[in-house]
Structures are given as C-alpha cells and as structure tokens.
Amino acid sequence: MQVIFFLFLFLTALLGSHAIVYVSLVHFFSITVSAHKYILVCILIFLAVSFFLSSAIAHFFENGFTRAYYFLSGFWLGFLVNIIMALAIAWLTLWVSQYLHIDLNKSSIGAFFLGLALLLSLYGVWHALRPVVKNISVRIPNLPEQWKGETIVHLSDIHLGHVYQASYLEGVVEKVNALHPKMVVITGDLFDGMDGYLGSLVQPFNGIQSDNGIFFVTGNHETYLGIEKAFSALQDTKVVILKDEVRDVDGLQLIGISFPKRGEKKDLIATLESLRDRFSGQPSVLLYHAPARVGEVAASGVNLMLSGHTHRGQQFPFRYITHLVHAGYDYGLYRKGDFSLYTTSGVGTWGPTMRIGTQSEIVAITLE
C-alpha cells in the first residue's frame, strides 16, 4: 500500500507538473495555432512517460542508445523540477510588472527563466559527477589500540548501471586509496537496479587497497535488480557480502544487516537483537542501508551506525522532504552518548544524474 500511495503521489505530481509547463509555454510564447498546441501536448506526454519507458527498456537492452535514453529521460525529470521553479518566478515577475504597469515582454521573461533553469540543470549534472571526500571523526568506547586513528571509508548509493559505469568507479577507487583506509564499507544501492554486464562494472573494487577488506550490505535497489544477480556480480571481487551477521574485524565487531527483499516483512531491531550476544559490550559498527529506528539501534548498544539511502534529497528542494521523512536523520553525523550515526548523501544518483544543493561524497571516518 505504501508503494501504491507513493506511485500515486509521484504520478499526480508528474502529470500536474507537465500540465503547468503546457499552460505556461502556451501563455508566455503566445502559442495559438491548434497544430502547434497538439505537437506540444505530444512532446510533453512523451517526456512524462520517458523515464518509465527508458527504465523498462534498460532492463532488457544495454547499448549506447538505451544508456543515452535513460540518462536523458532522467535529466528531464531534474530539469522539470527546475523548470517549475523557474516558471513560478516568471509568473510572479509577469504579475508584478503588470501590477506596477511596467511593460515587459512575456516571451523574453519566459525565455530568460527557462534558460536559467537549463543552466542550473547542466551545472547539476557536472556537480553530481564530482564526488568529494567528507572527513569526520567518531569516538568509539573501548576501541582496540590497532584501530585508534585509523580510517574507515564509507561508500553508499553508487548506483552502478547505465549512467555510472566502471570508469566512474575507477575514479572513486582512486580517491579511496588516497585515504589509506583500514576498512571499506558499502551500505547498499551499489547497483542501479538494471540488468546488464554487472560483473564488469564492479571489477575496479579489486583495485582498492584496504588492510581489512571491503564489506557490503544490500539496499533497496539490489532487491529491484534481484539479490542473487547482485551477489553473482560480486563473486569475482574482493567485496565480502554480509547477510544478517557479525564479523570480527581485527577486534571491531562489524554488523551487517541486509535490506528487506520485496514483499518481505523484516524487523531491523529484532534482527539486531538476535545478533546481540555477538557484539554486546564490544566496540561495534552497524551497516544498514537506511537510517531507520535510530533510537532503538542506539539503545541496543551499537556504537556506530552507517547508512545511506536518502541521497539528502539529491536536488533542491527535496532535501527538506527527506529531512522530514527521516526525522532529521537524513544526512550527517549524529551523536548521543556512546552512539553515533552517519548518514551519507551517497556517491552516485538515481533518476536525474543531477545534484543541486547536495553533494556526492566519499566518507572518511577516523576512529578515536
């Protein structure tokens, strides 16, 4: 029911946004010819369904055309958000000018603000493809001597697939190695959920230089792809998959809990409680894709929880929505007593390859 409700809201917003674009373009550019209006309607309908269509095609075919169509359809979604904001300002400008009896050309107003929306969107693409290193420090009680001052690199939401390919991951791996990590962890959505030659996408992970290895837990997009396909793609890499288990990593208890599969009812806290005797009273790090039930996780005795999933909304103004939905735990470092949570905005993107007001990041965590 939650999925159906989300899809209903998304489709309503999508159709409403395209209707606003149609009315605005007709008004600002004085489109009166019926044939021209019909063409505009057809173009907007095609654009409205393009992301769904390109996603469906991408599940069955992988080539230059499908990758380009998937990227461009995603770009349109991000551009559409910026268009709506630009048109809102354009309408306001037009109404104010009319109220003040200032003679402004409405076509020029429309063209100017649409041009700004396009420039902002192109910047968003450029910005999204340049992840930065975010450095933080976390205190863990009773930390073993061998971990003091050492670095864990946290990656999440890379979304390898039609847009983010092996070449992008190679750049990420280069930045990771420059941090000299003692351990690398990946908290889900490694894949975008598309079929294809997944094994070749993850080969760059074998180039990571990490003393204590690379560990991975699944996210929701692995469930869309198919868990076994994701696991199969990783079998020839150095990545260790954690499936509701605890690993002793040189005196640090690493807890990895998988994301629920489609249709599965999974209780995060119940799963954590079933593992409690393996980490209780010892320095511990929990890997879980989403920043869920944070207060209860803190009460369980976990010292550090690492999550992703939210993308920090990815594009303005959605960061405010994710902040509300995730009760303020959508991004950044949170501390409470001996417990810390870091929710990352992620290395990649989903939908629009675009970031505006957020940052793609690789997180370097120094343990104290």
C-alpha positions in Angstrom: 0.0 0.0 0.0 2.9 2.4 0.7 4.4 1.7 -2.7 1.0 2.3 -4.4 0.5 5.5 -2.4 4.0 6.7 -3.4 3.4 5.9 -7.0 0.0 7.7 -6.9 1.6 10.8 -5.5 4.6 10.7 -7.9 2.3 10.3 -11.0 0.0 13.1 -9.8 2.9 15.4 -9.3 4.4 14.4 -12.6 1.2 14.9 -14.6 0.5 18.2 -12.8 4.0 19.5 -13.5 3.6 18.8 -17.2 0.2 20.5 -17.2 1.8 23.6 -15.6 4.6 23.5 -18.2 2.0 23.3 -21.1 -0.2 26.2 -19.8 2.9 28.3 -19.1 4.5 27.7 -22.5 1.3 28.5 -24.3 0.9 31.7 -22.4 4.4 33.0 -22.4 5.1 32.2 -26.0 1.6 33.0 -27.3 1.0 29.6 -28.9 -2.4 29.9 -30.5 -2.2 27.6 -33.5 -4.0 24.3 -32.7 -1.5 22.2 -34.5 1.3 23.7 -32.5 -0.5 23.0 -29.3 -1.1 19.4 -30.3 2.6 18.9 -31.0 3.4 20.4 -27.7 1.0 18.1 -25.9 2.5 15.1 -27.7 6.1 16.1 -26.8 5.1 16.6 -23.1 3.3 13.3 -22.9 6.4 11.6 -24.4 8.6 13.3 -21.9 6.3 12.4 -19.0 6.5 8.7 -19.7 10.1 8.6 -20.8 11.7 7.7 -17.5 9.4 4.8 -17.0 9.8 3.7 -20.6 13.6 4.1 -20.6 13.8 2.1 -17.3 11.8 -0.7 -18.8 13.9 -0.8 -21.9 17.1 -0.7 -19.8 16.1 -4.0 -18.1 16.3 -5.8 -21.4 18.9 -4.0 -23.5 22.2 -2.3 -22.9 23.8 -0.3 -25.6 24.6 3.3 -26.5 21.0 4.2 -27.3 19.5 2.8 -24.2 22.1 4.4 -22.0 21.6 7.7 -23.7 17.8 7.5 -23.5 18.0 6.5 -19.8 20.3 9.4 -19.0 18.3 12.0 -21.0 14.9 10.9 -19.5 16.4 11.2 -16.0 17.8 14.6 -16.9 14.4 15.7 -18.0 13.0 14.9 -14.5 15.6 17.0 -12.9 15.2 19.8 -15.5 11.4 19.6 -15.0 11.8 20.5 -11.3 14.0 23.5 -12.2 11.5 24.5 -14.9 8.6 24.5 -12.4 10.6 26.8 -10.0 11.7 29.0 -12.9 8.2 29.3 -14.2 6.9 30.2 -10.8 9.4 33.1 -10.7 8.5 34.0 -14.3 4.7 34.2 -13.5 5.5 36.2 -10.4 7.6 38.6 -12.4 4.9 39.0 -15.0 2.2 39.7 -12.4 4.3 42.2 -10.6 5.2 44.0 -13.8 1.5 44.2 -14.8 0.6 45.5 -11.3 3.3 48.2 -11.5 2.3 48.9 -15.1 5.8 48.1 -16.3 5.9 46.9 -19.9 7.8 43.7 -20.1 7.8 41.2 -23.0 6.4 38.0 -21.6 8.2 35.9 -24.2 11.5 37.4 -23.1 10.6 36.7 -19.4 9.8 33.1 -20.2 12.9 32.5 -22.3 15.1 34.1 -19.7 13.9 32.0 -16.8 13.8 28.8 -18.8 17.4 29.5 -19.9 18.4 29.8 -16.2 16.7 26.5 -15.4 18.7 24.8 -18.2 22.0 26.3 -17.0 21.2 25.2 -13.4 20.4 21.7 -14.6 23.6 21.4 -16.6 25.6 22.6 -13.6 23.7 19.9 -11.5 25.0 17.2 -13.9 28.5 18.5 -13.7 28.3 18.7 -9.9 26.9 15.2 -9.5 29.8 13.6 -11.3 32.4 15.0 -9.0 32.3 13.4 -5.6 34.3 14.9 -2.8 35.8 13.4 0.3 34.0 14.1 3.6 36.2 13.8 6.6 34.6 13.1 10.0 35.8 11.7 13.4 33.9 9.3 15.6 34.6 8.2 19.1 34.0 4.6 20.0 34.4 3.4 23.6 37.0 0.7 24.3 38.3 1.0 20.8 41.2 -1.5 20.2 44.6 0.1 20.0 45.1 -1.1 16.5 42.1 0.9 15.3 42.9 4.2 17.0 43.4 6.9 14.4 42.6 4.5 11.6 40.2 5.3 8.8 37.0 3.5 7.6 35.8 4.6 4.2 32.1 4.6 3.9 30.5 4.3 0.4 26.8 4.1 -0.4 24.3 4.6 -3.3 26.8 4.4 -6.1 24.1 3.2 -8.5 26.3 1.4 -11.0 24.4 0.8 -14.2 23.5 2.7 -17.4 25.0 6.0 -16.2 27.6 5.2 -13.5 29.9 2.7 -15.1 33.3 1.2 -14.4 35.2 4.3 -15.4 33.3 6.3 -12.7 34.0 3.7 -10.1 37.7 3.7 -11.1 37.8 7.4 -10.1 36.1 6.6 -6.8 38.6 3.8 -6.1 41.5 6.2 -6.7 40.1 8.7 -4.2 39.5 5.8 -1.7 43.1 4.6 -2.0 44.4 8.0 -1.4 42.8 7.9 2.1 44.7 4.7 3.0 41.7 3.0 4.7 41.9 0.2 7.2 38.5 -0.9 6.0 36.0 0.0 3.3 32.2 -0.5 3.8 29.4 -0.1 1.3 25.9 0.4 2.6 23.7 -0.7 -0.3 22.4 0.5 -3.7 25.7 -0.4 -5.2 23.7 -1.2 -8.4 21.0 0.9 -10.0 18.6 -1.9 -10.4 19.2 -2.5 -14.1 20.3 -5.8 -15.8 23.4 -5.9 -17.9 27.0 -6.8 -17.6 27.2 -6.2 -13.9 30.4 -8.1 -13.3 32.5 -5.7 -15.4 31.1 -2.7 -13.5 32.4 -3.8 -10.1 35.9 -5.0 -11.2 37.5 -1.8 -10.1 36.8 -2.8 -6.5 39.7 -5.3 -6.8 42.0 -2.2 -7.0 41.0 -1.0 -3.5 43.9 -1.1 -1.1 42.4 -1.8 2.3 44.1 -3.6 5.2 41.0 -5.3 6.4 38.9 -5.7 3.3 35.7 -4.4 1.7 32.3 -5.2 3.2 28.8 -4.8 1.6 25.2 -4.9 2.6 22.3 -4.7 0.2 19.9 -1.8 -0.3 16.5 -1.5 -1.9 17.9 -1.3 -5.5 19.5 -4.7 -5.1 16.1 -6.1 -4.4 14.8 -4.5 -7.6 17.6 -6.0 -9.5 17.4 -9.3 -7.8 19.6 -10.2 -4.8 21.2 -13.2 -6.5 22.2 -11.2 -9.5 23.9 -8.7 -7.3 25.7 -11.4 -5.4 26.8 -13.1 -8.6 28.2 -9.9 -9.9 30.4 -9.5 -6.8 31.7 -13.1 -6.6 34.9 -12.3 -8.6 35.7 -9.3 -6.5 37.3 -8.7 -3.0 34.0 -7.5 -1.7 32.6 -9.5 1.3 28.8 -9.7 1.5 27.3 -9.5 5.0 23.9 -11.2 5.4 22.5 -10.5 8.8 25.7 -11.4 10.6 28.6 -10.1 12.7 32.2 -10.3 11.7 35.1 -9.7 14.0 37.4 -7.4 12.0 40.6 -7.1 14.0 38.8 -6.5 17.3 36.0 -4.4 15.8 32.6 -6.1 15.6 31.1 -5.3 12.2 27.3 -6.0 12.0 25.8 -6.2 8.5 22.1 -6.4 8.1 20.5 -6.9 4.6 17.7 -4.7 3.3 14.3 -6.4 3.2 13.6 -8.2 0.0 10.5 -7.2 -2.0 7.4 -8.4 -0.1 9.4 -9.4 3.0 8.5 -8.1 6.4 11.7 -7.7 8.3 12.2 -6.2 11.8 15.5 -4.4 11.9 15.6 -4.4 15.7 14.5 -8.0 16.1 17.3 -9.0 13.7 19.8 -6.9 15.6 18.7 -8.4 18.9 19.2 -11.9 17.5 22.9 -10.9 17.0 23.3 -9.0 20.3 25.4 -11.7 22.0 28.0 -11.4 19.2 28.7 -7.6 19.8 27.3 -6.7 23.2 29.9 -4.8 25.3 32.4 -4.7 22.4 33.2 -1.8 20.0 30.7 -2.2 17.1 29.7 -0.8 13.8 26.3 -1.5 12.1 25.9 -1.3 8.4 22.3 -0.8 7.3 21.1 0.9 4.2 18.5 3.3 5.6 18.7 5.4 8.8 15.8 3.6 10.4 14.7 3.2 14.0 17.8 5.1 15.1 16.7 5.5 18.8 16.2 1.7 19.2 19.5 1.0 17.4 21.3 3.3 19.9 19.6 1.5 22.8 20.8 -1.8 21.5 24.5 -1.0 22.3 25.7 -0.4 18.8 28.4 2.3 18.8 28.3 3.5 15.2 25.6 3.1 12.6 26.4 3.8 8.9 23.6 4.4 6.4 22.7 6.0 3.1 19.6 5.7 1.0 18.3 9.3 1.3 20.7 11.0 -1.2 19.9 14.0 1.0 17.1 14.6 -1.4 19.7 14.9 -4.2 18.1 18.1 -5.7 16.7 21.2 -4.2 14.1 21.4 -2.7 13.8 17.6 -1.9 16.4 17.7 0.9 13.7 19.3 3.1 11.4 16.4 2.3 14.0 13.7 3.2 14.8 15.6 6.4 11.1 15.4 7.4 10.6 11.8 6.3 13.7 10.5 8.1 13.0 12.6 11.3 16.2 14.6 10.9 18.5 11.6 10.4 18.6 12.0 6.6 22.2 13.4 6.4 25.2 14.0 8.5 26.7 12.9 11.9 24.5 12.5 14.9 25.8 11.7 18.4 24.1 10.5 21.6 26.2 9.2 24.4 28.3 6.3 23.1 26.3 6.1 19.9 26.9 7.8 16.6 25.1 7.7 13.3 26.4 8.9 9.9 24.0 9.1 7.0 25.8 9.8 3.8 24.3 11.6 0.7 25.9 8.9 -1.4 28.5 8.6 -4.2 26.0 8.4 -7.1 22.5 9.4 -8.0 19.2 7.9 -9.1 16.8 9.3 -11.7 18.3 12.6 -12.7 22.1 12.5 -12.8 22.0 15.8 -11.0 22.8 17.3 -7.7 21.7 20.8 -6.7 22.1 21.9 -3.1 23.6 18.5 -2.2 27.0 16.8 -2.7 28.1 13.4 -3.9 30.6 12.2 -1.3 33.1 9.6 -0.2 33.1 9.5 3.6 36.4 9.1 5.5 35.8 8.2 9.2 38.7 8.5 11.6 38.1 6.4 14.7 39.0 7.8 18.1 
